[in-house]
Every structure is written in C-alpha cells, then in structure tokens.
Amino acid sequence: LIVTLMTALGTVLLPRITYYNSIHKKTQIFELLKKAFNAVALLAFPMAFGIFAISDNFIPLFLGVDYFSSINVMKILACLPLLMGFSSITGTTLLVSIGKQKEYNISITIAMIINVAFSFIFIPRYGYIGAAGVTVLTELCVLSFQTFYGWNYIKESLDLMNLLKIFLSSIIMYIFTDNMQGRFNATGFNMIILIISSAFLYLILIIIL
C-alpha cells in the first residue's frame, strides 16, 4: 500500500517540484513536501504499530505453527512502511527533483555497501533474524543520508504537530489492539474484526485529536 501510494505521489510530485525548483519557488516545494509527509505518515504509522501488535497471533493463525519463528521477523520488519515511505519522499521526490542526483546516488551506494557488509556478518550467525535486521538498517541508512542531504528543505516541510497527532493516535491504537488480543480466542474471524476495530479507532482519533 505504501509503495503504491508513493508511486502515485512521485508521479505527481516529481514534475511539479522540478518545475518549482527551476523557477526558485521554494515555498510551493515546502507545501508539496508537507502534504507528502503527512500522507505517508497517516498510513505508515498505524501500519507499523498495527503489524507489530498483531504479529504474535497473525503468524500462527494465517501461516500455521510451523512459521512461529517468523513472528520476530515480522516485528523487526514492521517499521519498513515508515522507513520506505519517508525515504521515497526524501529520495526521488526531493533530491532528484531539486537536482541532487549525485547525493541521491551516494545515499543508495553507501546503503548498498552497508547491506552487503552486514549481511556477511549477521546472516550466517543469526539467519533470517539477521537478514531482517540488515534490511531495516539499510533502509534506515538510506533515509538518514537522504535526510542529511535534503535537510534544508525537509526542516521547512515537516508539520510536527500533525505528525505528533498521528504518532499518538497510532500509539493508542497499538495499546488497544495489543490489549484486546488477550480478551478473545485467537481465530481468523476475531482477528479480522480486531483489525477493522483498530482501524476505526485510529480514524476517530485522527479526527478528534
């Protein structure tokens, strides 16, 4: 879902930001980036917290007990919607649009080197847990470097109050989801009802906060 959203946003924003950059209208760039960050955060935060919350029951229910050891992998990878969503904005949408293709390539290259190096270290020792950790580390490196290169634009584009509202709503949703799982039998139907209820709670919180 996040990848689909960012593909759509990138298709729309890339030419517009490129145009505004060519005529030196940074205010419009900041506004477009703010909308992009808010859109990604609105989906990515609840997805990350939701995946982490339901993983203990989701894996045994839908994949079977043979995949029980994958629960920790799912929890580790739960943060990927956030990392990949934001890095899509900081990378292609921002750096490439404002002519920082070199910096964008540097961030990808460094992350690739880190991925290969740490894969050799951690995967033989920790297996799929190590692979999941390296994947998250790689995405974090991409986002960190791209944020550094585009910080002058990013710092003017972050709606901190709105991001805080989304974060708090996601935390409350996580607490609700995590607590409710212990109050009913873990069945596929109950899990679907819980996911729908949690999403509904999140939407209400976004509206009233």
Phi and psi restraints in degrees (value plus and minus 20) as a CYANA .aco file:
   2 ILE   PHI     -84.5   -44.5
   2 ILE   PSI     -62.9   -22.9
   3 VAL   PHI     -82.0   -42.0
   3 VAL   PSI     -62.6   -22.6
   4 THR   PHI     -82.3   -42.3
   4 THR   PSI     -64.2   -24.2
   5 LEU   PHI     -80.8   -40.8
   5 LEU   PSI     -65.9   -25.9
   6 MET   PHI     -90.1   -50.1
   6 MET   PSI     -52.2   -12.2
   7 THR   PHI     -82.4   -42.4
   7 THR   PSI     -64.1   -24.1
   8 ALA   PHI     -85.9   -45.9
   8 ALA   PSI     -65.4   -25.4
   9 LEU   PHI     -82.9   -42.9
   9 LEU   PSI     -63.0   -23.0
  10 GLY   PHI     -82.2   -42.2
  10 GLY   PSI     -59.2   -19.2
  11 THR   PHI     -80.9   -40.9
  11 THR   PSI     -57.8   -17.8
  12 VAL   PHI    -101.6   -61.6
  12 VAL   PSI     -64.2   -24.2
  13 LEU   PHI    -100.4   -60.4
  13 LEU   PSI     -54.6   -14.6
  14 LEU   PHI     -73.3   -33.3
  14 LEU   PSI     -73.4   -33.4
  15 PRO   PHI     -87.5   -47.5
  15 PRO   PSI     -53.5   -13.5
  16 ARG   PHI     -89.7   -49.7
  16 ARG   PSI     -64.8   -24.8
  17 ILE   PHI     -86.5   -46.5
  17 ILE   PSI     -59.7   -19.7
  18 THR   PHI     -78.2   -38.2
  18 THR   PSI     -63.4   -23.4
  19 TYR   PHI     -85.0   -45.0
  19 TYR   PSI     -68.7   -28.7
  20 TYR   PHI     -83.1   -43.1
  20 TYR   PSI     -54.1   -14.1
  21 ASN   PHI     -87.7   -47.7
  21 ASN   PSI     -55.6   -15.6
  22 SER   PHI     -88.6   -48.6
  22 SER   PSI     -46.1    -6.1
  23 ILE   PHI    -127.4   -87.4
  23 ILE   PSI      -6.9    33.1
  24 HIS   PHI      40.5    80.5
  24 HIS   PSI      22.0    62.0
  25 LYS   PHI    -126.9   -86.9
  25 LYS   PSI      62.6   102.6
  26 LYS   PHI     -91.2   -51.2
  26 LYS   PSI     -50.4   -10.4
  27 THR   PHI     -79.0   -39.0
  27 THR   PSI     -62.3   -22.3
  28 GLN   PHI     -87.0   -47.0
  28 GLN   PSI     -54.4   -14.4
  29 ILE   PHI     -85.1   -45.1
  29 ILE   PSI     -64.6   -24.6
  30 PHE   PHI     -79.1   -39.1
  30 PHE   PSI     -61.4   -21.4
  31 GLU   PHI     -86.6   -46.6
  31 GLU   PSI     -62.0   -22.0
  32 LEU   PHI     -85.6   -45.6
  32 LEU   PSI     -62.3   -22.3
  33 LEU   PHI     -84.9   -44.9
  33 LEU   PSI     -58.8   -18.8
  34 LYS   PHI     -79.6   -39.6
  34 LYS   PSI     -63.8   -23.8
  35 LYS   PHI     -84.8   -44.8
  35 LYS   PSI     -57.8   -17.8
  36 ALA   PHI     -87.1   -47.1
  36 ALA   PSI     -65.7   -25.7
  37 PHE   PHI     -80.6   -40.6
  37 PHE   PSI     -63.1   -23.1
  38 ASN   PHI     -84.7   -44.7
  38 ASN   PSI     -60.6   -20.6
  39 ALA   PHI     -84.7   -44.7
  39 ALA   PSI     -64.1   -24.1
  40 VAL   PHI     -86.6   -46.6
  40 VAL   PSI     -64.7   -24.7
  41 ALA   PHI     -81.6   -41.6
  41 ALA   PSI     -58.6   -18.6
  42 LEU   PHI     -78.9   -38.9
  42 LEU   PSI     -53.1   -13.1
  43 LEU   PHI    -117.7   -77.7
  43 LEU   PSI     -60.1   -20.1
  44 ALA   PHI     -91.5   -51.5
  44 ALA   PSI     -60.5   -20.5
  45 PHE   PHI     -81.6   -41.6
  45 PHE   PSI     -72.5   -32.5
  46 PRO   PHI     -85.2   -45.2
  46 PRO   PSI     -52.0   -12.0
  47 MET   PHI     -83.3   -43.3
  47 MET   PSI     -65.4   -25.4
  48 ALA   PHI     -83.8   -43.8
  48 ALA   PSI     -68.8   -28.8
  49 PHE   PHI     -88.1   -48.1
  49 PHE   PSI     -56.7   -16.7
  50 GLY   PHI     -85.9   -45.9
  50 GLY   PSI     -65.4   -25.4
  51 ILE   PHI     -80.5   -40.5
  51 ILE   PSI     -63.0   -23.0
  52 PHE   PHI     -83.2   -43.2
  52 PHE   PSI     -60.0   -20.0
  53 ALA   PHI     -88.8   -48.8
  53 ALA   PSI     -60.0   -20.0
  54 ILE   PHI    -114.2   -74.2
  54 ILE   PSI     -24.2    15.8
  55 SER   PHI     -80.6   -40.6
  55 SER   PSI     -55.1   -15.1
  56 ASP   PHI     -80.0   -40.0
  56 ASP   PSI     -56.7   -16.7
  57 ASN   PHI    -118.9   -78.9
  57 ASN   PSI     -47.7    -7.7
  58 PHE   PHI     -84.7   -44.7
  58 PHE   PSI     -67.2   -27.2
  59 ILE   PHI     -81.1   -41.1
  59 ILE   PSI     -72.2   -32.2
  60 PRO   PHI     -83.3   -43.3
  60 PRO   PSI     -55.0   -15.0
  61 LEU   PHI     -90.1   -50.1
  61 LEU   PSI     -68.2   -28.2
  62 PHE   PHI    -120.3   -80.3
  62 PHE   PSI     -38.8     1.2
  63 LEU   PHI    -134.2   -94.2
  63 LEU   PSI     -39.8     0.2
  64 GLY   PHI      81.4   121.4
  64 GLY   PSI     142.8   182.8
  65 VAL   PHI     -87.5   -47.5
  65 VAL   PSI     -39.7     0.3
  66 ASP   PHI     -84.5   -44.5
  66 ASP   PSI     -41.2    -1.2
  67 TYR   PHI    -124.1   -84.1
  67 TYR   PSI      -1.5    38.5
  68 PHE   PHI     -77.0   -37.0
  68 PHE   PSI     -55.0   -15.0
  69 SER   PHI     -89.3   -49.3
  69 SER   PSI     -31.1     8.9
  70 SER   PHI    -101.3   -61.3
  70 SER   PSI     -25.7    14.3
  71 ILE   PHI     -79.2   -39.2
  71 ILE   PSI     -66.2   -26.2
  72 ASN   PHI     -84.5   -44.5
  72 ASN   PSI     -54.6   -14.6
  73 VAL   PHI     -83.7   -43.7
  73 VAL   PSI     -64.7   -24.7
  74 MET   PHI     -81.6   -41.6
  74 MET   PSI     -59.3   -19.3
  75 LYS   PHI     -86.8   -46.8
  75 LYS   PSI     -60.8   -20.8
  76 ILE   PHI     -84.7   -44.7
  76 ILE   PSI     -61.7   -21.7
  77 LEU   PHI    -100.1   -60.1
  77 LEU   PSI     -24.2    15.8
  78 ALA   PHI     -80.6   -40.6
  78 ALA   PSI     -46.9    -6.9
  79 CYS   PHI    -102.0   -62.0
  79 CYS   PSI     -25.8    14.2
  80 LEU   PHI     -80.3   -40.3
  80 LEU   PSI     -58.2   -18.2
  81 PRO   PHI     -75.4   -35.4
  81 PRO   PSI     -58.8   -18.8
  82 LEU   PHI     -87.6   -47.6
  82 LEU   PSI     -72.4   -32.4
  83 LEU   PHI     -83.0   -43.0
  83 LEU   PSI     -67.0   -27.0
  84 MET   PHI     -89.8   -49.8
  84 MET   PSI     -57.0   -17.0
  85 GLY   PHI     -83.8   -43.8
  85 GLY   PSI     -69.3   -29.3
  86 PHE   PHI     -90.9   -50.9
  86 PHE   PSI     -56.3   -16.3
  87 SER   PHI     -88.0   -48.0
  87 SER   PSI     -47.5    -7.5
  88 SER   PHI     -84.6   -44.6
  88 SER   PSI     -56.3   -16.3
  89 ILE   PHI     -92.6   -52.6
  89 ILE   PSI     -67.9   -27.9
  90 THR   PHI     -87.9   -47.9
  90 THR   PSI     -46.8    -6.8
  91 GLY   PHI    -107.3   -67.3
  91 GLY   PSI    -112.5   -72.5
  92 THR   PHI     -81.5   -41.5
  92 THR   PSI     -66.0   -26.0
  93 THR   PHI     -85.2   -45.2
  93 THR   PSI     -59.2   -19.2
  94 LEU   PHI    -119.7   -79.7
  94 LEU   PSI     -86.8   -46.8
  95 LEU   PHI     -79.0   -39.0
  95 LEU   PSI     -66.7   -26.7
  96 VAL   PHI     -85.8   -45.8
  96 VAL   PSI     -58.5   -18.5
  97 SER   PHI     -86.5   -46.5
  97 SER   PSI     -52.7   -12.7
  98 ILE   PHI    -117.3   -77.3
  98 ILE   PSI      -6.6    33.4
  99 GLY   PHI      65.6   105.6
  99 GLY   PSI      -2.2    37.8
 100 LYS   PHI    -123.1   -83.1
 100 LYS   PSI      31.9    71.9
 101 GLN   PHI     -82.9   -42.9
 101 GLN   PSI     -57.6   -17.6
 102 LYS   PHI     -81.8   -41.8
 102 LYS   PSI     -65.6   -25.6
 103 GLU   PHI     -85.2   -45.2
 103 GLU   PSI     -58.0   -18.0
 104 TYR   PHI     -81.7   -41.7
 104 TYR   PSI     -65.6   -25.6
 105 ASN   PHI     -84.0   -44.0
 105 ASN   PSI     -57.3   -17.3
 106 ILE   PHI     -82.3   -42.3
 106 ILE   PSI     -64.9   -24.9
 107 SER   PHI     -82.1   -42.1
 107 SER   PSI     -60.9   -20.9
 108 ILE   PHI     -88.5   -48.5
 108 ILE   PSI     -61.8   -21.8
 109 THR   PHI     -84.7   -44.7
 109 THR   PSI     -66.0   -26.0
 110 ILE   PHI     -82.3   -42.3
 110 ILE   PSI     -63.2   -23.2
 111 ALA   PHI     -82.5   -42.5
 111 ALA   PSI     -58.0   -18.0
 112 MET   PHI     -85.0   -45.0
 112 MET   PSI     -62.9   -22.9
 113 ILE   PHI     -82.8   -42.8
 113 ILE   PSI     -63.8   -23.8
 114 ILE   PHI     -82.3   -42.3
 114 ILE   PSI     -61.3   -21.3
 115 ASN   PHI     -80.8   -40.8
 115 ASN   PSI     -67.6   -27.6
 116 VAL   PHI     -84.6   -44.6
 116 VAL   PSI     -65.0   -25.0
 117 ALA   PHI     -82.7   -42.7
 117 ALA   PSI     -68.6   -28.6
 118 PHE   PHI     -93.7   -53.7
 118 PHE   PSI     -46.0    -6.0
 119 SER   PHI     -83.8   -43.8
 119 SER   PSI     -61.4   -21.4
 120 PHE   PHI     -85.0   -45.0
 120 PHE   PSI     -50.0   -10.0
 121 ILE   PHI    -102.9   -62.9
 121 ILE   PSI     -67.9   -27.9
 122 PHE   PHI    -115.7   -75.7
 122 PHE   PSI     -52.5   -12.5
 123 ILE   PHI     -86.7   -46.7
 123 ILE   PSI     -64.0   -24.0
 124 PRO   PHI     -81.5   -41.5
 124 PRO   PSI     -50.1   -10.1
 125 ARG   PHI    -107.8   -67.8
 125 ARG   PSI     -60.9   -20.9
 126 TYR   PHI    -134.9   -94.9
 126 TYR   PSI     -20.4    19.6
 127 GLY   PHI      44.0    84.0
 127 GLY   PSI    -154.5  -114.5
 128 TYR   PHI     -87.6   -47.6
 128 TYR   PSI     -47.1    -7.1
 129 ILE   PHI     -84.5   -44.5
 129 ILE   PSI     -63.3   -23.3
 130 GLY   PHI     -83.8   -43.8
 130 GLY   PSI     -60.4   -20.4
 131 ALA   PHI     -83.0   -43.0
 131 ALA   PSI     -61.6   -21.6
 132 ALA   PHI     -84.3   -44.3
 132 ALA   PSI     -63.3   -23.3
 133 GLY   PHI     -83.0   -43.0
 133 GLY   PSI     -61.4   -21.4
 134 VAL   PHI     -85.3   -45.3
 134 VAL   PSI     -58.0   -18.0
 135 THR   PHI     -81.2   -41.2
 135 THR   PSI     -65.7   -25.7
 136 VAL   PHI     -84.8   -44.8
 136 VAL   PSI     -63.5   -23.5
 137 LEU   PHI     -80.4   -40.4
 137 LEU   PSI     -60.8   -20.8
 138 THR   PHI     -82.7   -42.7
 138 THR   PSI     -66.7   -26.7
 139 GLU   PHI     -84.9   -44.9
 139 GLU   PSI     -56.1   -16.1
 140 LEU   PHI     -85.7   -45.7
 140 LEU   PSI     -59.2   -19.2
 141 CYS   PHI     -84.2   -44.2
 141 CYS   PSI     -63.5   -23.5
 142 VAL   PHI     -78.1   -38.1
 142 VAL   PSI     -69.7   -29.7
 143 LEU   PHI     -83.9   -43.9
 143 LEU   PSI     -60.7   -20.7
 144 SER   PHI     -84.0   -44.0
 144 SER   PSI     -68.2   -28.2
 145 PHE   PHI     -85.6   -45.6
 145 PHE   PSI     -61.4   -21.4
 146 GLN   PHI     -88.4   -48.4
 146 GLN   PSI     -55.6   -15.6
 147 THR   PHI     -84.2   -44.2
 147 THR   PSI     -60.1   -20.1
 148 PHE   PHI     -81.9   -41.9
 148 PHE   PSI     -66.9   -26.9
 149 TYR   PHI     -90.2   -50.2
 149 TYR   PSI     -49.2    -9.2
 150 GLY   PHI    -129.3   -89.3
 150 GLY   PSI      -1.9    38.1
 151 TRP   PHI     -80.7   -40.7
 151 TRP   PSI     -56.3   -16.3
 152 ASN   PHI     -80.2   -40.2
 152 ASN   PSI     -49.2    -9.2
 153 TYR   PHI    -108.3   -68.3
 153 TYR   PSI     -61.0   -21.0
 154 ILE   PHI     -84.9   -44.9
 154 ILE   PSI     -62.3   -22.3
 155 LYS   PHI     -83.5   -43.5
 155 LYS   PSI     -43.9    -3.9
 156 GLU   PHI    -109.8   -69.8
 156 GLU   PSI     -25.7    14.3
 157 SER   PHI    -131.7   -91.7
 157 SER   PSI     -25.3    14.7
 158 LEU   PHI    -106.7   -66.7
 158 LEU   PSI     101.8   141.8
 159 ASP   PHI    -110.7   -70.7
 159 ASP   PSI      65.7   105.7
 160 LEU   PHI     -82.2   -42.2
 160 LEU   PSI     -58.0   -18.0
 161 MET   PHI     -85.6   -45.6
 161 MET   PSI     -61.4   -21.4
 162 ASN   PHI     -88.7   -48.7
 162 ASN   PSI     -60.3   -20.3
 163 LEU   PHI     -84.1   -44.1
 163 LEU   PSI     -57.3   -17.3
 164 LEU   PHI     -85.5   -45.5
 164 LEU   PSI     -60.6   -20.6
 165 LYS   PHI     -81.2   -41.2
 165 LYS   PSI     -63.1   -23.1
 166 ILE   PHI     -85.3   -45.3
 166 ILE   PSI     -61.8   -21.8
 167 PHE   PHI     -82.5   -42.5
 167 PHE   PSI     -67.9   -27.9
 168 LEU   PHI     -84.4   -44.4
 168 LEU   PSI     -60.1   -20.1
 169 SER   PHI     -81.9   -41.9
 169 SER   PSI     -59.7   -19.7
 170 SER   PHI     -87.5   -47.5
 170 SER   PSI     -58.0   -18.0
 171 ILE   PHI     -83.4   -43.4
 171 ILE   PSI     -66.8   -26.8
 172 ILE   PHI     -82.3   -42.3
 172 ILE   PSI     -62.2   -22.2
 173 MET   PHI     -80.4   -40.4
 173 MET   PSI     -61.6   -21.6
 174 TYR   PHI     -81.9   -41.9
 174 TYR   PSI     -65.4   -25.4
 175 ILE   PHI     -81.3   -41.3
 175 ILE   PSI     -63.8   -23.8
 176 PHE   PHI     -81.1   -41.1
 176 PHE   PSI     -69.3   -29.3
 177 THR   PHI     -82.3   -42.3
 177 THR   PSI     -65.7   -25.7
 178 ASP   PHI     -84.1   -44.1
 178 ASP   PSI     -61.7   -21.7
 179 ASN   PHI     -91.5   -51.5
 179 ASN   PSI     -58.7   -18.7
 180 MET   PHI     -88.4   -48.4
 180 MET   PSI     -45.6    -5.6
 181 GLN   PHI     -82.9   -42.9
 181 GLN   PSI     -49.1    -9.1
 182 GLY   PHI    -104.6   -64.6
 182 GLY   PSI     -19.8    20.2
 183 ARG   PHI    -124.7   -84.7
 183 ARG   PSI     -21.1    18.9
 184 PHE   PHI    -166.1  -126.1
 184 PHE   PSI     142.9   182.9
 185 ASN   PHI     -87.5   -47.5
 185 ASN   PSI     117.9   157.9
 186 ALA   PHI     -97.8   -57.8
 186 ALA   PSI      74.0   114.0
 187 THR   PHI    -143.8  -103.8
 187 THR   PSI     142.3   182.3
 188 GLY   PHI     -79.5   -39.5
 188 GLY   PSI     -63.0   -23.0
 189 PHE   PHI     -83.4   -43.4
 189 PHE   PSI     -65.9   -25.9
 190 ASN   PHI     -82.9   -42.9
 190 ASN   PSI     -57.0   -17.0
 191 MET   PHI     -84.7   -44.7
 191 MET   PSI     -62.4   -22.4
 192 ILE   PHI     -83.3   -43.3
 192 ILE   PSI     -62.8   -22.8
 193 ILE   PHI     -81.9   -41.9
 193 ILE   PSI     -61.0   -21.0
 194 LEU   PHI     -84.3   -44.3
 194 LEU   PSI     -63.3   -23.3
 195 ILE   PHI     -82.6   -42.6
 195 ILE   PSI     -63.5   -23.5
 196 ILE   PHI     -84.5   -44.5
 196 ILE   PSI     -63.7   -23.7
 197 SER   PHI     -83.0   -43.0
 197 SER   PSI     -61.3   -21.3
 198 SER   PHI     -85.5   -45.5
 198 SER   PSI     -61.4   -21.4
 199 ALA   PHI     -83.9   -43.9
 199 ALA   PSI     -60.4   -20.4
 200 PHE   PHI     -84.5   -44.5
 200 PHE   PSI     -63.2   -23.2
 201 LEU   PHI     -79.6   -39.6
 201 LEU   PSI     -63.8   -23.8
 202 TYR   PHI     -80.5   -40.5
 202 TYR   PSI     -64.7   -24.7
 203 LEU   PHI     -82.2   -42.2
 203 LEU   PSI     -60.6   -20.6
 204 ILE   PHI     -82.9   -42.9
 204 ILE   PSI     -64.0   -24.0
 205 LEU   PHI     -82.5   -42.5
 205 LEU   PSI     -60.2   -20.2
 206 ILE   PHI     -82.7   -42.7
 206 ILE   PSI     -55.8   -15.8
 207 ILE   PHI     -94.2   -54.2
 207 ILE   PSI     -62.7   -22.7
 208 ILE   PHI    -109.4   -69.4
 208 ILE   PSI     -42.5    -2.5
